[in-house]
Structure formats: structure tokens, C-alpha cells
């Protein structure tokens, strides 16, 4: 039996086992009378274990394992350490508000705080733009490229992407968030197990000796010329994490699907513990070891090292873990995108009494087709990927400003907040493309505070509303 055959047998066996275990866990669950809650919040039935597992694996995918290890330095671990703070902010600040207002989407909170459905739709549309045109196709592209190289197959990239797209859509359509979260958790156990094994085998391959590696590859204190200067940790980093973990539907949807806020918080705290103790070694140590073994090889670091240190049968299990990471990230983004469209746009402006199951299937299919159509574009034009990612960065701080203003202040006109979003996008575009006086993370902090100030200024001057603090953000 050839090595590739063994790889494939192990790969398909584990992938099928995860799917079957997910089916056994989900089958027989009664349907909620609220279709939105059923499809997008698992009828509030996720225990803290599945909240933690789904949050962890939705975030942990090929872009982290391959991209962060591709930097081949310890400094990138700060993204994970800072994420712990973001998760605590989600648990203690945002979750109590989402649960008090019985939100299905994060953007629903904006409608309730501003008393205007239009701001909900505008911010949902911005999230959808990023999901559909950036994250879905990039996940398909990255996962397919990795599988193609690992199995050394001649299959076209689009064929592998179609495989991921169809399987991911099946989870999202037929099982809703419940199936997505359960498969995330089971897959997460596999991925974390394989990831930690690779960490151990990697350091064993250099006899636990990190000598000879340049100090800038090992330090956690970044200087001004590093990708992550130490001082950015004190400014924009915390707001990037707050935006991602606290307002991003793809992440927070899992925490909003628990029976109550206490159960949700337990899941988020567990995810924070995993993020603090387990994930950092997985996303930096293999890259550092590969630098000692192979030199500066960039994004090829993780795959090259894994291929050299894993036995054949384990490489098939590793492929299944990576495939699981791709699928769970993809189907999570699909499910959250469908929730944003159905709840925030379709039901508000087109048809309130829609068949959610049918609409979910149709819109999910459309999203998958768009993502697959963009895979060849991503495969041939790296500059477009970088540009589009940069463009989505233009939206993060302006979007976060709408949540901050809505929670901290009262009697703010929704049009003032939308004006601030437009202003913030233009301001950050100026910083990025015209004049960049500081590190981009510092400029994100400046953009956020400028957006908040602009919203309050427009609210007072244009709409004549007095500015006052909200006595209770959950009111």
C-alpha cells in the first residue's frame, strides 16, 4: 500500500468519523418555535463546552497555523495573548447586553440602542461584505492550496475548494449552528492534539536546543522595526481584539447560543484559557524551529516541518485536522452570514414572515457560489488579497465606534453614527494610502476615537441632541 493511499484512508476515515459523531449528537433535538433561534442560535442549547470549542476552532484555521508560523518569530504570540483580553471583554461587557436584549445578531443590539433599523442593516451589510468577498474565498483558497501540496495531488485547486464548499454548506444548512458548533468542538480536539504533537516533535527535532536562532526571532518585546512594536499593545491592539471578539457575528454567535449568560461566560472563559495556554505555542514554536532547520522560508515553514517530522499515517490525521479547521471556519462564517442577511436585511426590508430554513439554504448556496468564483482570483493575484484585507481593515474601527457610542451614550441619532462610519473609513484610508505617521495599529486607535468624537459632534450640531452618558448600558 502506497504512502499516499495510507494518507487518504486515514484522512477520509477521520473526516467521516467527525461527521458521524456530529450527526449522533445533533439528531433528535427538538425544533424551536423560533426558526431564527433554531438555525442561528441552536435554540439556546449550546453548553459551555461547545461554546468554547466552537469559538476556538472558528478562529483557529490555516491562516493562523500557516500564516503566523510563517513569520517564524515568537512576537506573533501577542495576538493570542491580547485575544484573551478581548474574550474577557466579550464575557463581561457584551454578553450581558446581548442576552438582556435577546439578540440573534450582534447588529440587532444597534437597532435597539439607537431605535433605528437602518443602522442595523448598514453595519450588517459591512460585515457581509467582508465575509462574502474576503474571508469565505480566502479560507477556501488557503485550505485547498495546503491540501494540494500535502497530498501532492494534480487535482485542480477549484475542485478541492468545491469539496470544502459543499461539505461546509451541508453543515450550515442541514444542521444550523448546532451542527456547526458540535463539529467545531470535535474537530478542535483533533486539531489541538495534532498541533501540540507537532510542537513536541518540532522541539525534539532540534534536541530542545534553540541556540543559534537570532534573538529577534525569540523575543516578545518588539522594537519599532518589528511587525508588532511593544507600544502598539497599549493602544489599538485592545480595540482590534474588542472588535473581533465582541462584535463579530461569526465569533459572538456561539456565545449567544447558550441557555443563559452564565453558561455562555463559562464557555468564553474556557476559550480564553485555551487561547492563553495552548494556542500560542502552536502558532509560533514550529515556525521558530523551522527557521533553525531550513532558514527563512516564510509560509512554507509549517507544512514543510510537519511533512518532515510526522510519520505517514499521522500525516493523514494531520490533513484531517487541517481540513476540519478549514471546514469549521468556513461553515461558521457561512452560518453567521446567513444570520446577518436573514435577520437584519431580508426580514426587515423584504419579507418578515419568511421560511427561514428555505431562505437559509438559498442564501448559503449563493454565498458558496460567490466564494468559489473568487478562488481563482485569489490564486493568481496576491496583491488583490492584500488590498482587500486592507480595505476590510478600514471598516473595523468605524464599526466598533457604533457599538461604543450606542452603549455609552443616549439619545444619539443613528444617522450621526452612520456619518461617523463614513468619516472613519475615509480617515483610515487617508492614513493607509496617503500619510502614515505611525504604526497602523496606532492609527486604528486614532480612527476609533475620531469616529466616536464625530458621531457625538454631528449628533449635537446637526441633529440638536444633547450629549449625555447612558446610566446603564444594559438598560
ZAMARGU-4260 file (C-alpha; in steps of 0.2 Angstrom, whole numbers, plus 5000, padded with zeros to 4 digits):
<rodrens>
0) 5000/5000/5000 | 5007/5017/4995 | 5011/5031/5007 | 4998/5042/4998 | 4984/5028/5000
5) 4988/5027/5018 | 4986/5046/5020 | 4970/5046/5011 | 4962/5031/5021 | 4966/5040/5037
10) 4961/5057/5031 | 4944/5051/5025 | 4941/5039/5039 | 4944/5053/5052 | 4933/5066/5042
15) 4919/5054/5041 | 4920/5049/5060 | 4919/5068/5064 | 4903/5070/5053 | 4895/5054/5061
20) 4899/5059/5079 | 4891/5076/5075 | 4876/5068/5067 | 4873/5057/5083 | 4875/5072/5094
25) 4863/5083/5084 | 4849/5070/5079 | 4833/5071/5089 | 4835/5088/5095 | 4818/5096/5095
30) 4815/5111/5084 | 4812/5128/5092 | 4796/5138/5088 | 4808/5152/5083 | 4816/5147/5067
35) 4829/5161/5069 | 4834/5154/5086 | 4835/5137/5079 | 4845/5139/5064 | 4857/5153/5070
40) 4857/5151/5089 | 4854/5132/5091 | 4838/5136/5101 | 4850/5142/5115 | 4855/5124/5118
45) 4874/5125/5117 | 4883/5120/5134 | 4899/5129/5139 | 4909/5115/5132 | 4903/5118/5114
50) 4903/5137/5116 | 4922/5136/5120 | 4925/5123/5107 | 4916/5132/5093 | 4924/5149/5097
55) 4941/5141/5097 | 4941/5132/5081 | 4931/5145/5072 | 4946/5157/5075 | 4960/5144/5073
60) 4962/5139/5055 | 4975/5138/5041 | 4978/5157/5041 | 4985/5156/5059 | 4994/5139/5059
65) 5002/5143/5042 | 5002/5162/5042 | 5008/5165/5059 | 5021/5151/5059 | 5027/5158/5043
70) 5033/5174/5052 | 5045/5162/5061 | 5046/5173/5077 | 5039/5172/5094 | 5032/5190/5094
75) 5016/5185/5085 | 5011/5176/5101 | 5005/5193/5107 | 4990/5192/5095 | 4984/5177/5105
80) 4988/5184/5122 | 4979/5200/5118 | 4964/5189/5112 | 4962/5184/5130 | 4958/5202/5135
85) 4946/5203/5120 | 4937/5187/5126 | 4935/5194/5144 | 4928/5210/5137 | 4915/5199/5127
90) 4911/5189/5143 | 4909/5204/5155 | 4904/5218/5144 | 4895/5212/5128 | 4887/5196/5133
95) 4876/5203/5147 | 4869/5216/5135 | 4866/5204/5121 | 4857/5192/5132 | 4847/5206/5141
100) 4841/5212/5124 | 4838/5194/5117 | 4849/5197/5102 | 4850/5185/5087 | 4864/5195/5079
105) 4876/5207/5086 | 4869/5221/5075 | 4852/5219/5082 | 4859/5227/5098 | 4862/5243/5087
110) 4844/5244/5082 | 4838/5243/5100 | 4851/5255/5106 | 4848/5268/5093 | 4830/5264/5090
115) 4833/5263/5071 | 4833/5248/5060 | 4844/5256/5046 | 4860/5257/5056 | 4857/5238/5060
120) 4856/5235/5041 | 4871/5246/5036 | 4883/5238/5049 | 4876/5220/5044 | 4880/5224/5026
125) 4898/5229/5030 | 4900/5213/5040 | 4893/5203/5025 | 4904/5212/5013 | 4920/5206/5022
130) 4913/5188/5025 | 4907/5185/5007 | 4921/5194/4997 | 4936/5192/5008 | 4935/5178/5022
135) 4925/5164/5013 | 4935/5164/4997 | 4952/5166/5007 | 4948/5151/5018 | 4943/5140/5003
140) 4959/5146/4994 | 4971/5143/5009 | 4964/5126/5014 | 4964/5120/4996 | 4981/5125/4992
145) 4988/5117/5008 | 4979/5100/5004 | 4985/5101/4987 | 5003/5102/4992 | 5001/5090/5007
150) 4994/5076/4996 | 5004/5081/4981 | 4989/5079/4970 | 4986/5085/4952 | 4968/5089/4956
155) 4964/5107/4951 | 4963/5120/4966 | 4944/5124/4962 | 4940/5105/4964 | 4947/5105/4981
160) 4938/5121/4985 | 4922/5115/4979 | 4923/5100/4991 | 4926/5111/5005 | 4912/5122/5000
165) 4899/5109/4998 | 4903/5100/5014 | 4903/5116/5024 | 4887/5122/5016 | 4879/5105/5021
170) 4884/5108/5040 | 4877/5126/5039 | 4861/5122/5030 | 4855/5105/5037 | 4861/5107/5055
175) 4862/5125/5058 | 4873/5132/5072 | 4871/5117/5082 | 4879/5105/5070 | 4892/5119/5066
180) 4897/5121/5084 | 4897/5102/5088 | 4908/5098/5073 | 4919/5113/5078 | 4922/5105/5095
185) 4926/5088/5090 | 4937/5094/5076 | 4945/5106/5089 | 4950/5091/5100 | 4959/5083/5085
190) 4967/5099/5079 | 4974/5104/5096 | 4980/5087/5099 | 4989/5086/5082 | 4995/5104/5084
195) 5003/5101/5101 | 5011/5084/5095 | 5019/5094/5081 | 5026/5107/5094 | 5033/5092/5104
200) 5041/5084/5088 | 5047/5100/5082 | 5057/5104/5098 | 5063/5086/5099 | 5070/5088/5081
205) 5082/5101/5087 | 5085/5092/5103 | 5076/5106/5113 | 5091/5117/5108 | 5086/5135/5102
210) 5104/5141/5101 | 5109/5149/5085 | 5092/5157/5082 | 5093/5176/5081 | 5087/5185/5097
215) 5074/5195/5087 | 5066/5178/5082 | 5064/5173/5101 | 5060/5190/5109 | 5042/5195/5115
220) 5047/5214/5115 | 5046/5221/5098 | 5056/5236/5093 | 5050/5250/5081 | 5055/5240/5066
225) 5047/5224/5071 | 5030/5218/5064 | 5022/5221/5082 | 5031/5236/5091 | 5028/5234/5110
230) 5019/5251/5111 | 5005/5246/5100 | 5000/5234/5113 | 4995/5249/5124 | 4984/5257/5110
235) 4975/5250/5096 | 4978/5231/5100 | 4965/5231/5113 | 4952/5239/5101 | 4956/5227/5087
240) 4953/5212/5099 | 4937/5221/5106 | 4930/5222/5088 | 4934/5204/5083 | 4929/5195/5099
245) 4915/5207/5105 | 4905/5212/5089 | 4910/5200/5076 | 4894/5189/5072 | 4905/5174/5067
250) 4913/5173/5084 | 4899/5180/5096 | 4885/5170/5089 | 4892/5154/5098 | 4892/5163/5114
255) 4874/5170/5111 | 4868/5152/5109 | 4870/5146/5127 | 4855/5143/5138 | 4859/5159/5148
260) 4873/5172/5150 | 4882/5162/5164 | 4884/5146/5154 | 4890/5157/5139 | 4903/5166/5150
265) 4909/5149/5156 | 4912/5144/5138 | 4921/5161/5134 | 4932/5159/5149 | 4937/5142/5144
270) 4940/5148/5126 | 4951/5161/5134 | 4961/5148/5144 | 4964/5138/5128 | 4969/5154/5119
275) 4982/5159/5133 | 4989/5142/5137 | 4988/5131/5122 | 4987/5141/5106 | 5002/5152/5107
280) 5015/5138/5106 | 5006/5130/5091 | 5007/5146/5081 | 5025/5151/5084 | 5036/5137/5090
285) 5035/5126/5074 | 5039/5142/5064 | 5054/5146/5075 | 5061/5128/5074 | 5059/5128/5055
290) 5070/5144/5055 | 5084/5134/5063 | 5081/5119/5052 | 5078/5127/5035 | 5081/5146/5036
295) 5069/5160/5032 | 5056/5150/5021 | 5040/5160/5025 | 5023/5152/5024 | 5031/5135/5019
300) 5038/5133/5036 | 5023/5124/5045 | 5019/5112/5030 | 5037/5108/5027 | 5041/5105/5045
305) 5025/5094/5048 | 5029/5084/5032 | 5047/5080/5039 | 5043/5076/5057 | 5026/5066/5055
310) 5025/5048/5051 | 5015/5044/5035 | 4999/5038/5045 | 5000/5053/5056 | 5001/5065/5041
315) 4984/5058/5036 | 4977/5063/5053 | 4986/5080/5052 | 4977/5083/5035 | 4960/5078/5043
320) 4964/5091/5057 | 4968/5105/5044 | 4953/5100/5034 | 4942/5101/5049 | 4950/5118/5053
325) 4945/5124/5036 | 4928/5117/5036 | 4924/5124/5053 | 4930/5141/5049 | 4920/5141/5033
330) 4904/5134/5039 | 4904/5146/5054 | 4906/5161/5043 | 4893/5154/5031 | 4880/5152/5046
335) 4884/5169/5053 | 4882/5177/5036 | 4866/5169/5033 | 4860/5175/5050 | 4865/5193/5046
340) 4856/5193/5030 | 4840/5184/5035 | 4838/5193/5052 | 4845/5211/5048 | 4841/5213/5030
345) 4828/5201/5022 | 4816/5201/5037 | 4817/5219/5040 | 4815/5225/5022 | 4809/5211/5011
350) 4798/5198/5020 | 4795/5197/5038 | 4786/5180/5038 | 4799/5171/5028 | 4803/5152/5029
355) 4820/5153/5037 | 4825/5136/5033 | 4822/5138/5014 | 4830/5156/5014 | 4845/5150/5024
360) 4848/5136/5011 | 4846/5148/4996 | 4857/5162/5003 | 4870/5149/5009 | 4871/5142/4991
365) 4873/5159/4984 | 4887/5164/4996 | 4896/5147/4992 | 4895/5151/4973 | 4902/5168/4975
370) 4916/5162/4986 | 4920/5148/4974 | 4920/5161/4959 | 4933/5171/4968 | 4945/5157/4972
375) 4954/5158/4955 | 4956/5177/4958 | 4964/5174/4975 | 4975/5161/4967 | 4983/5172/4954
380) 4983/5189/4962 | 4991/5191/4979 | 4991/5209/4978 | 4972/5209/4977 | 4971/5198/4993
385) 4982/5211/5002 | 4972/5226/4996 | 4955/5218/5000 | 4961/5213/5018 | 4967/5231/5020
390) 4950/5238/5014 | 4941/5227/5027 | 4953/5235/5040 | 4946/5251/5035 | 4929/5246/5042
395) 4934/5238/5059 | 4936/5254/5070 | 4922/5263/5062 | 4910/5248/5065 | 4916/5247/5083
400) 4913/5265/5086 | 4894/5262/5083 | 4894/5250/5097 | 4904/5261/5109 | 4893/5276/5105
405) 4877/5266/5107 | 4882/5258/5123 | 4890/5273/5132 | 4878/5287/5126 | 4860/5290/5125
410) 4849/5300/5113 | 4862/5298/5099 | 4854/5299/5081 | 4858/5284/5071 | 4862/5295/5056
415) 4876/5303/5066 | 4883/5286/5070 | 4882/5281/5051 | 4890/5298/5046 | 4905/5293/5058
420) 4907/5277/5050 | 4909/5285/5033 | 4921/5298/5041 | 4931/5285/5049 | 4933/5274/5034
425) 4939/5290/5024 | 4951/5295/5038 | 4959/5277/5039 | 4960/5277/5020 | 4970/5293/5021
430) 4982/5286/5034 | 4985/5270/5024 | 4986/5277/5007 | 4992/5295/5009 | 5000/5298/5025
435) 5006/5286/5038 | 5014/5295/5053 | 5013/5280/5065 | 5011/5261/5065 | 4994/5256/5058
440) 4988/5249/5075 | 4991/5266/5082 | 4981/5274/5068 | 4967/5262/5071 | 4966/5269/5089
445) 4966/5287/5082 | 4952/5282/5070 | 4941/5274/5083 | 4942/5290/5094 | 4939/5301/5079
450) 4924/5291/5075 | 4916/5292/5092 | 4920/5311/5093 | 4912/5314/5075 | 4897/5304/5080
455) 4894/5315/5095 | 4898/5331/5086 | 4886/5328/5072 | 4873/5322/5084 | 4874/5338/5094
460) 4877/5351/5080 | 4867/5343/5065 | 4853/5335/5075 | 4852/5346/5090 | 4853/5332/5103
465) 4861/5335/5119 | 4876/5323/5123 | 4874/5313/5139 | 4881/5297/5146 | 4870/5281/5147
470) 4867/5277/5166 | 4866/5259/5162 | 4872/5251/5146 | 4860/5237/5148 | 4845/5247/5150
</rodrens>
